[in-house]
Amino acid sequence: MAYITTADLESRLGSTLYARLTDRVSGTTADETVAGGIVAQAEALADSYLARRYATPVDLATHPELAEVLRARVLDVAEYLAWRDSPFVTDVPERVRLVHGDAEGWFVGLAAGEVELPALRPPASRTAVDDSPRYVAEPRKFTADELDGL
């Protein structure tokens, strides 16, 4: 399950701005392919931080309580990426830069273990538990002392 959709991004930006930031030709007609790329890039960035501690993507069906917090933070990143990559704007607005900085700081803190996901029970760990038997070798039959002179 995805953290956000292109419809979420359009809802956040509004139809006119969404079209301006996703249309790479004229800035007038929304391009779902470009928007999909922005969403994928934002989700990949989020997963790169989440993967430090959790199995990714986080299963929102199992942890529906995480859907809104992840949606908000990933949308912050996606909005920044849309502004940054658009050929029709000269600079990312200060508000967008600040929100993106907050989101990135949150993800960094999450990866470092300074921030916890507000889950009822922790999401799956990034590594599986290995309960397989361990091999222990028998002691060496010949030591360096016993082989002295060979």
CNS distance restraints for C-alpha pairs under 8 A (distance, minus, plus):
assign (resid   1 and name CA) (resid  57 and name CA) 7.82 0.50 0.50
assign (resid   1 and name CA) (resid  59 and name CA) 6.83 0.50 0.50
assign (resid   1 and name CA) (resid  60 and name CA) 6.55 0.50 0.50
assign (resid   1 and name CA) (resid  61 and name CA) 7.58 0.50 0.50
assign (resid   2 and name CA) (resid  43 and name CA) 7.77 0.50 0.50
assign (resid   2 and name CA) (resid  57 and name CA) 7.96 0.50 0.50
assign (resid   3 and name CA) (resid  43 and name CA) 6.84 0.50 0.50
assign (resid   3 and name CA) (resid  67 and name CA) 6.84 0.50 0.50
assign (resid   3 and name CA) (resid  70 and name CA) 6.37 0.50 0.50
assign (resid   3 and name CA) (resid  71 and name CA) 5.32 0.50 0.50
assign (resid   3 and name CA) (resid  74 and name CA) 7.08 0.50 0.50
assign (resid   4 and name CA) (resid   8 and name CA) 6.10 0.50 0.50
assign (resid   4 and name CA) (resid   9 and name CA) 7.59 0.50 0.50
assign (resid   4 and name CA) (resid  39 and name CA) 6.91 0.50 0.50
assign (resid   4 and name CA) (resid  43 and name CA) 7.77 0.50 0.50
assign (resid   4 and name CA) (resid  71 and name CA) 5.68 0.50 0.50
assign (resid   4 and name CA) (resid  74 and name CA) 7.06 0.50 0.50
assign (resid   4 and name CA) (resid  75 and name CA) 6.91 0.50 0.50
assign (resid   5 and name CA) (resid   9 and name CA) 6.60 0.50 0.50
assign (resid   5 and name CA) (resid  36 and name CA) 7.73 0.50 0.50
assign (resid   5 and name CA) (resid  39 and name CA) 6.68 0.50 0.50
assign (resid   6 and name CA) (resid  10 and name CA) 6.16 0.50 0.50
assign (resid   6 and name CA) (resid  32 and name CA) 7.23 0.50 0.50
assign (resid   6 and name CA) (resid  35 and name CA) 5.92 0.50 0.50
assign (resid   6 and name CA) (resid  36 and name CA) 6.06 0.50 0.50
assign (resid   6 and name CA) (resid  39 and name CA) 6.58 0.50 0.50
assign (resid   7 and name CA) (resid  11 and name CA) 6.02 0.50 0.50
assign (resid   8 and name CA) (resid  12 and name CA) 6.21 0.50 0.50
assign (resid   8 and name CA) (resid  75 and name CA) 7.68 0.50 0.50
assign (resid   9 and name CA) (resid  13 and name CA) 6.21 0.50 0.50
assign (resid   9 and name CA) (resid  18 and name CA) 7.55 0.50 0.50
assign (resid   9 and name CA) (resid  35 and name CA) 7.94 0.50 0.50
assign (resid   9 and name CA) (resid  39 and name CA) 7.88 0.50 0.50
assign (resid   9 and name CA) (resid  75 and name CA) 6.62 0.50 0.50
assign (resid   9 and name CA) (resid  78 and name CA) 7.32 0.50 0.50
assign (resid   9 and name CA) (resid  79 and name CA) 7.08 0.50 0.50
assign (resid  10 and name CA) (resid  14 and name CA) 5.48 0.50 0.50
assign (resid  10 and name CA) (resid  15 and name CA) 5.97 0.50 0.50
assign (resid  10 and name CA) (resid  18 and name CA) 5.41 0.50 0.50
assign (resid  11 and name CA) (resid  15 and name CA) 7.30 0.50 0.50
assign (resid  12 and name CA) (resid  75 and name CA) 7.97 0.50 0.50
assign (resid  13 and name CA) (resid  17 and name CA) 5.74 0.50 0.50
assign (resid  13 and name CA) (resid  18 and name CA) 5.48 0.50 0.50
assign (resid  13 and name CA) (resid  79 and name CA) 7.58 0.50 0.50
assign (resid  14 and name CA) (resid  18 and name CA) 5.86 0.50 0.50
assign (resid  15 and name CA) (resid  19 and name CA) 6.16 0.50 0.50
assign (resid  16 and name CA) (resid  20 and name CA) 6.27 0.50 0.50
assign (resid  16 and name CA) (resid  28 and name CA) 7.63 0.50 0.50
assign (resid  17 and name CA) (resid  21 and name CA) 6.03 0.50 0.50
assign (resid  18 and name CA) (resid  22 and name CA) 6.05 0.50 0.50
assign (resid  18 and name CA) (resid  30 and name CA) 6.37 0.50 0.50
assign (resid  19 and name CA) (resid  23 and name CA) 5.71 0.50 0.50
assign (resid  19 and name CA) (resid  27 and name CA) 6.20 0.50 0.50
assign (resid  19 and name CA) (resid  28 and name CA) 5.50 0.50 0.50
assign (resid  19 and name CA) (resid  29 and name CA) 4.95 0.50 0.50
assign (resid  19 and name CA) (resid  30 and name CA) 3.76 0.50 0.50
assign (resid  19 and name CA) (resid  31 and name CA) 6.91 0.50 0.50
assign (resid  20 and name CA) (resid  26 and name CA) 7.90 0.50 0.50
assign (resid  20 and name CA) (resid  27 and name CA) 4.12 0.50 0.50
assign (resid  20 and name CA) (resid  28 and name CA) 5.41 0.50 0.50
assign (resid  20 and name CA) (resid  29 and name CA) 7.02 0.50 0.50
assign (resid  20 and name CA) (resid  30 and name CA) 7.00 0.50 0.50
assign (resid  20 and name CA) (resid  86 and name CA) 7.89 0.50 0.50
assign (resid  20 and name CA) (resid  88 and name CA) 7.18 0.50 0.50
assign (resid  21 and name CA) (resid  27 and name CA) 6.64 0.50 0.50
assign (resid  21 and name CA) (resid  30 and name CA) 7.92 0.50 0.50
assign (resid  21 and name CA) (resid  82 and name CA) 5.75 0.50 0.50
assign (resid  21 and name CA) (resid  83 and name CA) 6.23 0.50 0.50
assign (resid  21 and name CA) (resid  85 and name CA) 7.92 0.50 0.50
assign (resid  21 and name CA) (resid  86 and name CA) 5.25 0.50 0.50
assign (resid  21 and name CA) (resid  87 and name CA) 7.98 0.50 0.50
assign (resid  21 and name CA) (resid  88 and name CA) 7.22 0.50 0.50
assign (resid  22 and name CA) (resid  27 and name CA) 7.14 0.50 0.50
assign (resid  22 and name CA) (resid  29 and name CA) 7.86 0.50 0.50
assign (resid  22 and name CA) (resid  30 and name CA) 5.61 0.50 0.50
assign (resid  22 and name CA) (resid  31 and name CA) 5.38 0.50 0.50
assign (resid  22 and name CA) (resid  32 and name CA) 7.54 0.50 0.50
assign (resid  22 and name CA) (resid  34 and name CA) 5.66 0.50 0.50
assign (resid  22 and name CA) (resid  35 and name CA) 5.81 0.50 0.50
assign (resid  22 and name CA) (resid  82 and name CA) 6.88 0.50 0.50
assign (resid  22 and name CA) (resid  86 and name CA) 6.88 0.50 0.50
assign (resid  23 and name CA) (resid  27 and name CA) 4.66 0.50 0.50
assign (resid  23 and name CA) (resid  28 and name CA) 6.39 0.50 0.50
assign (resid  23 and name CA) (resid  29 and name CA) 5.73 0.50 0.50
assign (resid  23 and name CA) (resid  30 and name CA) 5.36 0.50 0.50
assign (resid  23 and name CA) (resid  31 and name CA) 5.24 0.50 0.50
assign (resid  23 and name CA) (resid  34 and name CA) 7.38 0.50 0.50
assign (resid  23 and name CA) (resid  86 and name CA) 7.98 0.50 0.50
assign (resid  24 and name CA) (resid  31 and name CA) 7.99 0.50 0.50
assign (resid  24 and name CA) (resid  86 and name CA) 6.82 0.50 0.50
assign (resid  24 and name CA) (resid  87 and name CA) 6.60 0.50 0.50
assign (resid  24 and name CA) (resid  88 and name CA) 7.96 0.50 0.50
assign (resid  27 and name CA) (resid  88 and name CA) 6.62 0.50 0.50
assign (resid  31 and name CA) (resid  35 and name CA) 6.26 0.50 0.50
assign (resid  32 and name CA) (resid  36 and name CA) 5.84 0.50 0.50
assign (resid  33 and name CA) (resid  37 and name CA) 6.28 0.50 0.50
assign (resid  34 and name CA) (resid  38 and name CA) 6.32 0.50 0.50
assign (resid  35 and name CA) (resid  39 and name CA) 6.22 0.50 0.50
assign (resid  35 and name CA) (resid  82 and name CA) 7.89 0.50 0.50
assign (resid  36 and name CA) (resid  40 and name CA) 6.06 0.50 0.50
assign (resid  37 and name CA) (resid  41 and name CA) 6.02 0.50 0.50
assign (resid  38 and name CA) (resid  42 and name CA) 6.18 0.50 0.50
assign (resid  38 and name CA) (resid  78 and name CA) 5.98 0.50 0.50
assign (resid  38 and name CA) (resid  81 and name CA) 6.51 0.50 0.50
assign (resid  38 and name CA) (resid  82 and name CA) 6.48 0.50 0.50
assign (resid  39 and name CA) (resid  43 and name CA) 6.14 0.50 0.50
assign (resid  39 and name CA) (resid  78 and name CA) 5.93 0.50 0.50
assign (resid  40 and name CA) (resid  44 and name CA) 6.02 0.50 0.50
assign (resid  41 and name CA) (resid  45 and name CA) 6.17 0.50 0.50
assign (resid  41 and name CA) (resid  78 and name CA) 7.64 0.50 0.50
assign (resid  42 and name CA) (resid  46 and name CA) 6.25 0.50 0.50
assign (resid  42 and name CA) (resid  74 and name CA) 5.94 0.50 0.50
assign (resid  42 and name CA) (resid  75 and name CA) 7.61 0.50 0.50
assign (resid  42 and name CA) (resid  77 and name CA) 5.72 0.50 0.50
assign (resid  42 and name CA) (resid  78 and name CA) 5.15 0.50 0.50
assign (resid  42 and name CA) (resid  81 and name CA) 7.58 0.50 0.50
assign (resid  43 and name CA) (resid  47 and name CA) 6.07 0.50 0.50
assign (resid  43 and name CA) (resid  74 and name CA) 6.34 0.50 0.50
assign (resid  44 and name CA) (resid  48 and name CA) 6.10 0.50 0.50
assign (resid  45 and name CA) (resid  49 and name CA) 6.74 0.50 0.50
assign (resid  46 and name CA) (resid  50 and name CA) 6.14 0.50 0.50
assign (resid  46 and name CA) (resid  74 and name CA) 6.58 0.50 0.50
assign (resid  46 and name CA) (resid 107 and name CA) 7.05 0.50 0.50
assign (resid  47 and name CA) (resid  51 and name CA) 5.64 0.50 0.50
assign (resid  47 and name CA) (resid  56 and name CA) 5.96 0.50 0.50
assign (resid  47 and name CA) (resid  57 and name CA) 6.22 0.50 0.50
assign (resid  48 and name CA) (resid  52 and name CA) 7.19 0.50 0.50
assign (resid  49 and name CA) (resid 107 and name CA) 5.90 0.50 0.50
assign (resid  49 and name CA) (resid 108 and name CA) 6.63 0.50 0.50
assign (resid  49 and name CA) (resid 110 and name CA) 7.29 0.50 0.50
assign (resid  49 and name CA) (resid 111 and name CA) 5.30 0.50 0.50
assign (resid  50 and name CA) (resid  54 and name CA) 5.65 0.50 0.50
assign (resid  50 and name CA) (resid  55 and name CA) 7.60 0.50 0.50
assign (resid  50 and name CA) (resid  56 and name CA) 6.74 0.50 0.50
assign (resid  50 and name CA) (resid 107 and name CA) 7.35 0.50 0.50
assign (resid  50 and name CA) (resid 110 and name CA) 7.11 0.50 0.50
assign (resid  50 and name CA) (resid 111 and name CA) 6.03 0.50 0.50
assign (resid  51 and name CA) (resid  55 and name CA) 5.89 0.50 0.50
assign (resid  51 and name CA) (resid  56 and name CA) 5.74 0.50 0.50
assign (resid  51 and name CA) (resid 111 and name CA) 7.67 0.50 0.50
assign (resid  51 and name CA) (resid 126 and name CA) 6.01 0.50 0.50
assign (resid  52 and name CA) (resid 111 and name CA) 5.37 0.50 0.50
assign (resid  52 and name CA) (resid 112 and name CA) 7.83 0.50 0.50
assign (resid  52 and name CA) (resid 126 and name CA) 6.88 0.50 0.50
assign (resid  53 and name CA) (resid 111 and name CA) 6.31 0.50 0.50
assign (resid  53 and name CA) (resid 113 and name CA) 7.84 0.50 0.50
assign (resid  53 and name CA) (resid 125 and name CA) 6.05 0.50 0.50
assign (resid  53 and name CA) (resid 126 and name CA) 5.39 0.50 0.50
assign (resid  54 and name CA) (resid  58 and name CA) 7.22 0.50 0.50
assign (resid  54 and name CA) (resid 123 and name CA) 6.45 0.50 0.50
assign (resid  54 and name CA) (resid 124 and name CA) 5.73 0.50 0.50
assign (resid  54 and name CA) (resid 125 and name CA) 4.41 0.50 0.50
assign (resid  54 and name CA) (resid 126 and name CA) 4.10 0.50 0.50
assign (resid  54 and name CA) (resid 127 and name CA) 7.76 0.50 0.50
assign (resid  55 and name CA) (resid 123 and name CA) 7.50 0.50 0.50
assign (resid  55 and name CA) (resid 124 and name CA) 5.54 0.50 0.50
assign (resid  55 and name CA) (resid 125 and name CA) 5.35 0.50 0.50
assign (resid  55 and name CA) (resid 126 and name CA) 3.97 0.50 0.50
assign (resid  55 and name CA) (resid 127 and name CA) 7.07 0.50 0.50
assign (resid  56 and name CA) (resid 126 and name CA) 7.24 0.50 0.50
assign (resid  58 and name CA) (resid  63 and name CA) 7.93 0.50 0.50
assign (resid  58 and name CA) (resid 123 and name CA) 7.01 0.50 0.50
assign (resid  58 and name CA) (resid 124 and name CA) 7.91 0.50 0.50
assign (resid  59 and name CA) (resid  63 and name CA) 6.20 0.50 0.50
assign (resid  59 and name CA) (resid 123 and name CA) 7.76 0.50 0.50
assign (resid  60 and name CA) (resid  64 and name CA) 4.93 0.50 0.50
assign (resid  60 and name CA) (resid  65 and name CA) 7.77 0.50 0.50
assign (resid  60 and name CA) (resid  66 and name CA) 6.62 0.50 0.50
assign (resid  60 and name CA) (resid  67 and name CA) 5.95 0.50 0.50
assign (resid  63 and name CA) (resid  67 and name CA) 7.38 0.50 0.50
assign (resid  63 and name CA) (resid 119 and name CA) 6.74 0.50 0.50
assign (resid  63 and name CA) (resid 120 and name CA) 7.75 0.50 0.50
assign (resid  63 and name CA) (resid 123 and name CA) 7.30 0.50 0.50
assign (resid  65 and name CA) (resid 118 and name CA) 7.37 0.50 0.50
assign (resid  65 and name CA) (resid 119 and name CA) 6.21 0.50 0.50
assign (resid  65 and name CA) (resid 120 and name CA) 7.54 0.50 0.50
assign (resid  66 and name CA) (resid  70 and name CA) 6.07 0.50 0.50
assign (resid  66 and name CA) (resid 117 and name CA) 7.25 0.50 0.50
assign (resid  66 and name CA) (resid 118 and name CA) 6.65 0.50 0.50
assign (resid  66 and name CA) (resid 119 and name CA) 6.27 0.50 0.50
assign (resid  67 and name CA) (resid  71 and name CA) 5.82 0.50 0.50
assign (resid  68 and name CA) (resid  72 and name CA) 6.03 0.50 0.50
assign (resid  69 and name CA) (resid  73 and name CA) 6.35 0.50 0.50
assign (resid  70 and name CA) (resid  74 and name CA) 5.93 0.50 0.50
assign (resid  71 and name CA) (resid  75 and name CA) 5.94 0.50 0.50
assign (resid  72 and name CA) (resid  76 and name CA) 6.26 0.50 0.50
assign (resid  73 and name CA) (resid  77 and name CA) 6.55 0.50 0.50
assign (resid  73 and name CA) (resid 103 and name CA) 5.39 0.50 0.50
assign (resid  74 and name CA) (resid  78 and name CA) 6.13 0.50 0.50
assign (resid  74 and name CA) (resid 103 and name CA) 7.74 0.50 0.50
assign (resid  75 and name CA) (resid  79 and name CA) 5.94 0.50 0.50
assign (resid  76 and name CA) (resid  80 and name CA) 6.42 0.50 0.50
assign (resid  76 and name CA) (resid  96 and name CA) 7.67 0.50 0.50
assign (resid  76 and name CA) (resid  99 and name CA) 6.20 0.50 0.50
assign (resid  76 and name CA) (resid 100 and name CA) 5.44 0.50 0.50
assign (resid  76 and name CA) (resid 103 and name CA) 6.43 0.50 0.50
assign (resid  77 and name CA) (resid  81 and name CA) 6.25 0.50 0.50
assign (resid  77 and name CA) (resid 100 and name CA) 5.50 0.50 0.50
assign (resid  77 and name CA) (resid 103 and name CA) 6.87 0.50 0.50
assign (resid  77 and name CA) (resid 104 and name CA) 7.66 0.50 0.50
assign (resid  78 and name CA) (resid  82 and name CA) 6.12 0.50 0.50
assign (resid  79 and name CA) (resid  83 and name CA) 6.36 0.50 0.50
assign (resid  79 and name CA) (resid  96 and name CA) 7.27 0.50 0.50
assign (resid  80 and name CA) (resid  84 and name CA) 5.98 0.50 0.50
assign (resid  80 and name CA) (resid  92 and name CA) 7.31 0.50 0.50
assign (resid  80 and name CA) (resid  96 and name CA) 5.99 0.50 0.50
assign (resid  80 and name CA) (resid  97 and name CA) 6.74 0.50 0.50
assign (resid  80 and name CA) (resid 100 and name CA) 6.18 0.50 0.50
assign (resid  81 and name CA) (resid  85 and name CA) 5.96 0.50 0.50
assign (resid  82 and name CA) (resid  86 and name CA) 6.14 0.50 0.50
assign (resid  83 and name CA) (resid  89 and name CA) 7.08 0.50 0.50
assign (resid  83 and name CA) (resid  91 and name CA) 7.72 0.50 0.50
assign (resid  83 and name CA) (resid  92 and name CA) 5.67 0.50 0.50
assign (resid  84 and name CA) (resid  91 and name CA) 7.26 0.50 0.50
assign (resid  84 and name CA) (resid  92 and name CA) 5.97 0.50 0.50
assign (resid  92 and name CA) (resid  96 and name CA) 6.62 0.50 0.50
assign (resid  92 and name CA) (resid  97 and name CA) 6.55 0.50 0.50
assign (resid  93 and name CA) (resid  97 and name CA) 6.35 0.50 0.50
assign (resid  94 and name CA) (resid  98 and name CA) 6.13 0.50 0.50
assign (resid  95 and name CA) (resid  99 and name CA) 6.22 0.50 0.50
assign (resid  96 and name CA) (resid 100 and name CA) 6.03 0.50 0.50
assign (resid  97 and name CA) (resid 101 and name CA) 6.08 0.50 0.50
assign (resid  98 and name CA) (resid 102 and name CA) 6.23 0.50 0.50
assign (resid  99 and name CA) (resid 103 and name CA) 6.24 0.50 0.50
assign (resid 100 and name CA) (resid 104 and name CA) 6.06 0.50 0.50
assign (resid 101 and name CA) (resid 105 and name CA) 6.01 0.50 0.50
assign (resid 102 and name CA) (resid 106 and name CA) 6.14 0.50 0.50
assign (resid 103 and name CA) (resid 107 and name CA) 6.27 0.50 0.50
assign (resid 104 and name CA) (resid 108 and name CA) 6.12 0.50 0.50
assign (resid 105 and name CA) (resid 109 and name CA) 6.09 0.50 0.50
assign (resid 106 and name CA) (resid 110 and name CA) 6.05 0.50 0.50
assign (resid 106 and name CA) (resid 115 and name CA) 7.18 0.50 0.50
assign (resid 107 and name CA) (resid 111 and name CA) 6.14 0.50 0.50
assign (resid 108 and name CA) (resid 112 and name CA) 6.19 0.50 0.50
assign (resid 109 and name CA) (resid 113 and name CA) 6.12 0.50 0.50
assign (resid 109 and name CA) (resid 114 and name CA) 4.90 0.50 0.50
assign (resid 109 and name CA) (resid 115 and name CA) 5.20 0.50 0.50
assign (resid 110 and name CA) (resid 114 and name CA) 5.84 0.50 0.50
assign (resid 110 and name CA) (resid 115 and name CA) 4.51 0.50 0.50
assign (resid 110 and name CA) (resid 116 and name CA) 6.11 0.50 0.50
assign (resid 110 and name CA) (resid 117 and name CA) 7.52 0.50 0.50
assign (resid 111 and name CA) (resid 115 and name CA) 7.85 0.50 0.50
assign (resid 117 and name CA) (resid 122 and name CA) 7.66 0.50 0.50
assign (resid 119 and name CA) (resid 123 and name CA) 7.27 0.50 0.50
assign (resid 142 and name CA) (resid 146 and name CA) 5.99 0.50 0.50
assign (resid 142 and name CA) (resid 147 and name CA) 6.78 0.50 0.50
assign (resid 143 and name CA) (resid 147 and name CA) 6.39 0.50 0.50
assign (resid 144 and name CA) (resid 148 and name CA) 6.18 0.50 0.50
